[in-house]
Amino acid sequence: MTALVTAAIAGGGLAGCECARRLARAGVAVTLYEMKPGSYSPAHTSPDLAELVCSNSLRSDDIASGVGLLKQEMRELDSLVMQVAEATRVPAGKALAVDRELFARRMTEAMEAEPNITVVRREISSIHAPELAAADVAVVAAGPLASAPLAASLAAVVGSDHLYFYDAIAPIIAAESIDTTIAFQGSRYDEGEGDYLNCPMNREEYEAFHAALLAAEKAPTHEFEKEIHFEGCMPIEALAERGERTLVFGPFKPVGFTDPRTGLRPYAIVQLRAENLNRTAYNLVGCQTKLKYGEQERVFRMIPGLANAEFVRHGSMHRNTYVNAPLVLADDLALRPHRHVHLAGQITGVEGYVESAACGLWLGMLLAARALGRDLPQPPVHTALGALLHHLRTPAKNFQPSNVNFGLMPELTQRARKRDRKALYAERARASFAAWLEGVPGLEK
Ligand SMILES: Cc1cc2nc3c(=O)[nH]c(=O)nc-3n(C[C@H](O)[C@H](O)[C@H](O)COP(=O)(O)OP(=O)(O)OC[C@H]3O[C@@H](n4cnc5c(N)ncnc54)[C@H](O)[C@@H]3O)c2cc1C
């Protein structure tokens, strides 16, 4: 293998900047290609690097949450995004929110000031582009709105079945917040292994839910997202608009079910499908939605059994370019069909600002270790970073991007009261992370 001396990175977003800095600090000469200001994605507007395209929040700072834990691990790994976020922080209660413009400005200054980084404002239009081929290693960190030619070349390499352009996500609920005296386990006509939890609705409950769904406030649609939805991933509110009983004949079809509480067939059934092997989180089948987050909580909590539902992830529908990582990426995030090119950030199948930055940081660390002739063991799956990376290696019938959450980690081995569980996950993760860090020789910062 040739020594790693030069690197080319396509995309100066959160992942690209983290990755570039880590490589540069290991002595690798990095060229960071950013297509702005010559060309902008439909959501980017600032010429600066690491632009936060929507919210200015990097979410909870509470260590007893997946994202709070991930941020703490990133701080301990000397993350640039965490340092700049801290320096540009604005008050936001328990969340880490930043002054968006100042954040991007400081990130840009940090990239431009790094002696081993050259920022080139140019679009990379193919993963076979000479700029990438000429470097010892190439990273594509072009984000969920990667430019069309680059995305097309990626699709050609991984196969169009393994590159997705649109995300239709139903809300995901913490298992322990589901009332299992109402929701019952079982499959239609008792076929299969009873993998689903089912929330039965009587007519009155369904009609109230349907009315609330129609009246609820929707998130605004970006101009570029006004795409025709495939029938299979229509937002539930759009389906509900077709008629009062459309859901009953569609995703909420009750045939083949008997409610064990009444011995009767319910008027409608909302099915919940386990999100992970530990069954710590459940997906509301067919409930992909564009409702505002607060409205999702209000409306979906009207479903019997979900009155106290805790949302691990809200539903959303937006343009999102990402690969089927478990099939097309190797453990070092290199494209299996084209090992010279690695992916980082949201395009790998992680979801969110913090997760994208963490992914770039990890790849930068891994490649930096390689440049220094060292091995870097994967972080354990009990840590937030390890769990997130494990998601990218876990094959799924319908692979979807994921935020970091405790549901991606192995179940706790001890029995614990509900209110203690998050703290226990966090405690275990902290210990696991510390042990891992200790075993990593000369971690390059
Ligand atoms: C509309 C929208 C809203 C979002 N809102 C949120 C939110 O509120 N909170 C949250 O946590 N996450 C949000 N996300 C999800 C996601 O976490 C962010 O998009 C995040 O910025 C992804 O980080 P990244 O580094 O992978 O990509 P980006 O930050 O998007 O960076 C990619 C960079 O690559 C550049 N680029 C693209 N193509 C090329 C090319 N061919 N050549 C050179 N440069 C190129 C782009 O200009 C961009 O600067 C949102 C996503 C979208 C699409």
The ligand as a Gaussian input file, in Angstrom:
#p B3LYP/6-31G(d) Opt

LIG

0 1
 C      -33.022000      20.693000       3.962000
 C      -32.290000      19.976000       5.068000
 C      -32.457000      20.401000       6.379000
 C      -31.765000      19.756000       7.424000
 N      -31.945000      20.198000       8.703000
 C      -31.285000      19.621000       9.722000
 C      -31.429000      20.089000      11.064000
 O      -32.158000      21.045000      11.309000
 N      -30.741000      19.476000      12.049000
 C      -29.913000      18.426000      11.801000
 O      -29.284000      17.916000      12.740000
 N      -29.748000      17.955000      10.531000
 C      -30.407000      18.505000       9.492000
 N      -30.263000      18.033000       8.210000
 C      -29.511000      16.795000       7.982000
 C      -27.970000      16.837000       7.869000
 O      -27.449000      16.464000       9.088000
 C      -27.296000      18.077000       7.428000
 O      -27.652000      18.252000       6.089000
 C      -25.738000      18.056000       7.574000
 O      -25.293000      19.314000       7.221000
 C      -25.010000      16.979000       6.799000
 O      -23.600000      17.130000       6.931000
 P      -22.602000      16.724000       5.748000
 O      -21.258000      17.217000       6.130000
 O      -22.771000      15.302000       5.450000
 O      -23.135000      17.530000       4.482000
 P      -23.265000      19.126000       4.259000
 O      -23.151000      19.839000       5.545000
 O      -24.460000      19.327000       3.414000
 O      -21.961000      19.462000       3.424000
 C      -21.787000      19.040000       2.103000
 C      -20.991000      20.103000       1.370000
 O      -20.609000      19.572000       0.116000
 C      -20.786000      20.546000      -0.879000
 N      -20.938000      19.817000      -2.148000
 C      -22.016000      19.117000      -2.599000
 N      -21.742000      18.534000      -3.778000
 C      -20.458000      18.876000      -4.085000
 C      -19.594000      18.577000      -5.174000
 N      -20.006000      17.811000      -6.181000
 N      -18.342000      19.101000      -5.173000
 C      -17.900000      19.891000      -4.155000
 N      -18.695000      20.213000      -3.099000
 C      -19.946000      19.691000      -3.054000
 C      -22.000000      21.337000      -0.420000
 O      -22.007000      22.628000      -0.979000
 C      -21.786000      21.356000       1.098000
 O      -21.056000      22.477000       1.507000
 C      -30.930000      18.653000       7.145000
 C      -30.771000      18.234000       5.825000
 C      -31.439000      18.878000       4.806000
 C      -31.245000      18.407000       3.390000

